[in-house]
Amino acid sequence: MFHAVTPGKDFAQACKQGAFGKAHSVFERALNVELAEGGLLTMLCGGADVFSASCVATAPAGYWESQVKPGDNVIFTPDIMYVENVPVVGKISAANLWEKLSGAEIYALGKPAYTELLALCKELEEYLYASGRSETFPSPPLCDFNPVDFIGLGSGLTPSGDDFLAGMLHGMRFLESLYGRKCPCLPYIADSIRRNLHRTGSISRHFLHYALKGEWGRNTENFLVALVSGAKKKLYEAANAKLAWGASSGADEMRGCLFGIRESVSYLRALQETAPP
């Protein structure tokens, strides 16, 4: 039996309460379980990223594909995950819980100058373009941005447009917490995405649901924190960790993060420049 390494807070809470579902989709590094009461929980292999509704276990890459098929019954208890009544992952309650930084913790981070942050965003966008891993998305100003055009855009279980939107929400919410200032476009963008989630598939809806709640994964948080820290080595290590996830999902989400940050910073900068002396 494998051991849980790092569960997210929502995953741990579901196990604490006890949950039942069926295997929804199985990949080399992930098993998605659709719960009877709705929603997904994700069990990941060793070394994978983690977010609120997932758990990293010591299982090797490829294990889920070889041992679990869609429709298999899955039960979560406080300590053990069972697949077809066979204990597969244990020590869930003893694992090291992961929670994203709170708004107060983000606000306490060092705040780079707007010009410095904009320059870093441009540098990283060029790095992403050179990597060939991410789609090139149109980037109108937020006042002209229509998120509905992106929902379900592209192929795959999490289309590139959905990954971009999730990243954009992450970047904007992170910047709001960092500077303690609200972006007036964000409620409209979030509401437009929420009302049009039916345009994409169930796995993308799951990730966008969490993005709308202001929840991101550990690798995304590492990237955002490194970006505002200004430490180039740490930043590119975090960027490469994001690039390694999926065929293009990590890169598309990161491009969305940079777009959301760039546009939010531009708005805050304009407010600063037009404020009365």
N, C-alpha and C positions, 0 to 999 in steps of 0.2 A: 504494500500500500504506500502511495506517495504521501508527502506531507505538504500542508499549506505553508507558504512562505510569507506572502503579503496579501491580505484581503483589504479591499476598500470598505468604507464604513457602511454603505448600503448592502453590500454582499454579507458582511459580518452580521448586520442586523437581521437580514432575512434568515440566515442560518440559526441565529439565536432564537428566533420565533418558530423556526421549523418551516420548511417550504417543500413543495412538490411540483414537478413539472415534467416536461418531455424534451429530449434533445431536439433542438430546433435546426441547428446547422453545425457542421463539424469541419474544422480546417487543420492544417498542419500544426498550428500553434494555439488553437482556440476551440473551445466547445461552448456554444451558446445554448442555454436552457430556457425555454419559454415556460414561465410559471403558470400554474393553474389560475391564479388570481390576476394574471396579466404582467407584462414586463419580462425582461430578459436578465439572467445572470450569466456571467462568462467565467469559465475556468480556463486559465492560461498555462502554458508550459513554462519551465524555468527560464529566467532571463528576459521574459516579456515585460511590457509596460503594464501598469495597473491604473484603474480609475475606480470610481465609487462602487460600481456594480460588478466588479471583477475580482478575481483572486489569482495570484501567481502560485503555482505548485511546483514541486520538484519533478514532475513528469517531463520526459524528454520530448523534443519536437517530433511530431509524427505519431505520438501515442494515441491521441484522440481519434485521428483518422483510422487507425488500425483496430481500435477496440470499441468504438461507439458509432452507432448509426442513428440518423434522424428518426424520431419516434420512440427511442428507448426511454423508459421511465427513469427519472432522476429524483432522488430525495436528498434534501439538505437537513442535517441536524446541527446542533451547536458545535459538534466536533468532527463529523464525518459526512462526506458526500458519497452516496450510493448510486450506482448505475445498474439497473435491473437487479436490485437487492445485493449487489456485490460492493463491498466497501472499496472505494478507489482512492480517495484523498482523506487524510485524517489530520488531527491536531489543528483544526480550524480556529478554535477559540484561543489557542496558545500562540497563534501566529502574530507577527508584528503588524498591527493595524496601520493603514495609510489613510490620511485625510489631507485634503488640499489646504493650502494656507488660508487663513481667515482674512477678511477685508482689513482688519486692524493690523495683521502681520504684514500684509502687502503694503499698506500705507506707511509702515515703519521702515521700509526699504529705502535705500538711497535713491534720490530722484535726479536722473540725468537732465542736462539742459535739453530743451526741445530740439535745437539744431543738431545736437550730438545724436539724439535718438532717431531723428529723421535720416541722418547720414548712415547710421547703422542699418536701418530698414532698407534703404536703397542698396547698400552693399550686399545684404543678404538676399534680396530679391534677384540681384545679378548672379549670385552664387547658385541660387535655385535654378535659374534659367540655364546656367552653364551645366548643371548636373543632368539636365534632360529628364528629370524625374517628375516634374510637375506640369500640369496644364498651364497655358498662358491665358489668364482671365482678363476681360476688360475691367478697368478700374475707374469708373466714374466717381466723382465726389459723392459723399454719402447722401447729399441732398437729392441726387439724381439716381441713387442706387435702388434697384428693384430686386429684392431677394428671390421673388417668385421665379425669375428667369433662371435661377441657379438650381432650384430644387429638382433633384432627379437627373440633373445634367451629367451625361457621361455614362459609361458602362460599369459593371461590377456591382457587388453587394452594397458598397458604399460609394456611389458615384462621385466623381471629382467635385462636382458642384456642391454636393452636400458636405463633403470634407472641407471645402473652402468656406462655406457658411458657418460650420461649427468653429473653425479657426478664427473667423472674423468676430464671432460672438465672444470667444475666449479673449482675444486681444483687446476688444473694446471694454469688456468687464474688468480685465486686469488693469487697464489704464485708468478707468474710473476709480478703482480702489487705490491705485498708486498715488494719484494726484488729488483724490477726494473731490472730484468734479464730475458732474453728470453730463453725458452726451445726449442731447435732446432727440437725436435720430434713433437711438437704440430701442426705445419702446415700440416705435413704428416698425422697425426691422424685425424685432422679436415677434411682434404680433402677426406680421405678414407670414413669417416662417411657420408659426404655430398653426395658423388657419389653413396652411397648405401642405401639411405633413402627409396628407393622403396621396400626394403626387409622387412619393418615393416609396421604397421598400421598407420592410419591417426593421431590418438591422440599422438602416440609416435613420429611420424614425427614432429608434432607441437612442442613438448617439446624439441626434439633434435635440431630443427631449432633455438629455442631460446638459447639453450646451445651453439650452434655454433656461435651465435652472442655475446656470453659472458654475457648473461642475466640469472640470477638465482632468486629464490624466497626469501621472507623475512626470513623464517625459515632456509633456507640454508645459507643465509648471517649471521644470528645470530650464527649459528654453526661455520662457518669459522672464524668469528671474535673472538668468545669465545675460539676456539682452539689456536689461536696465542696469546691470552691474558694470557694464563696459569692459569686462575682462574677456578679451578676444579669444584666448585659448579655451576657456570654459564655454564661451558662446558657441564656438564651432564644434566642440565636442557634443554639446547639447543639440545643435542643429543636425549633426550627423546621426545621432541617436534617433531623431525624428525621421530622417530620411530612410532609415533602415526598416521602417514599419510599413508593410504592405508594398504592393507594386508602385503605388503613387499616393496612398492615403496620407502618410506622414508628411510628404512634401506638399500636397494640396492643402492640408490643414495648416501647415506652417506658412504657406503663402497667404492664406486667409488671415492668420494671426498678424502678419506684417501689414496687410491691407487695413485691418481694423485698427491697429496701433497707429499707422501712418495717418489715417483719416482723423482719428480721435486727437492725435497730437496737433494736427493742422488746425482743428477746431479750437483746441485750448490755446494754441499760440495766437490765433486770430482774436480770441477773447482778450488775451493779455495785451495785445497791441492796440486794441480799440478801447480798452478801459480808461476812464478819465484819470488824470494824474492825481 
